[in-house]
């Protein structure tokens, strides 16, 4: 069940991360949402590595915070990878 909640949160956090890093990511909104879902899952693993419990429940601040951090990380890395391809 936690995986499904990370997907939903990732869709939202991907859009928010794209708004914060608008020029960094190549691709359209679909790519941003997919990157957001991957970022939310990565954020969950990163949060656990730092000793947090990002899988408390859907409305937990920790869950949303780590999904946001993971989405920013993955979106930034995606922007670096896609930026190299364009040039």
C-alpha positions in Angstrom: 0.0 0.0 0.0 2.9 2.4 0.7 4.0 2.1 -2.9 0.7 3.3 -4.2 0.8 6.3 -1.9 4.3 7.1 -3.1 3.0 7.1 -6.7 0.2 9.6 -5.8 2.5 11.8 -3.8 5.1 11.6 -6.5 2.7 12.9 -9.1 2.0 16.0 -7.0 5.6 16.5 -5.9 6.9 16.1 -9.5 4.7 19.0 -10.6 5.8 21.1 -7.6 9.5 20.3 -8.2 9.1 21.3 -11.9 7.7 24.6 -10.8 10.7 25.2 -8.6 13.3 24.0 -11.2 11.5 25.0 -14.5 14.6 25.5 -16.7 16.5 22.4 -15.4 14.4 19.6 -16.8 14.0 18.6 -20.4 10.8 17.0 -21.5 7.2 17.7 -21.0 4.8 17.3 -18.2 4.6 13.6 -18.6 8.3 13.2 -18.1 8.1 15.5 -15.1 5.4 13.4 -13.5 7.3 10.1 -14.1 10.4 11.7 -12.7 8.3 12.9 -9.7 7.1 9.4 -9.0 10.6 8.0 -9.2 11.8 10.9 -7.1 9.2 10.2 -4.4 10.3 6.6 -4.2 13.9 7.6 -4.1 13.1 10.2 -1.4 11.6 7.4 0.7 14.8 5.4 0.5 16.9 8.5 1.2 14.7 9.4 4.2 15.2 5.9 5.6 19.0 6.2 5.0 19.0 9.4 7.2 17.1 7.6 9.9 13.7 9.2 9.2 10.5 7.2 8.8 9.0 8.6 5.6 6.4 5.9 5.4 4.4 6.8 8.5 1.1 7.6 6.8 -0.1 9.5 3.7 -0.6 12.8 5.4 2.6 12.8 7.4 4.8 15.8 7.0 7.8 13.5 6.8 6.3 11.6 3.9 5.7 14.7 1.9 9.0 16.3 2.7 11.1 13.3 1.6 9.0 12.9 -1.5 9.7 16.5 -2.3 13.5 16.1 -1.7 13.6 13.0 -3.8 11.7 14.6 -6.6 14.1 17.6 -6.6 17.1 15.3 -6.7 15.8 13.1 -9.5 14.6 16.1 -11.5 18.0 17.8 -11.1 19.8 14.7 -12.3 17.4 14.2 -15.2 18.1 17.8 -16.2 21.8 17.1 -16.2 21.5 13.9 -18.2 19.0 15.3 -20.8 21.0 18.6 -21.0 24.0 16.6 -22.2 22.0 14.9 -24.9 20.8 18.2 -26.4 24.2 19.7 -26.7 
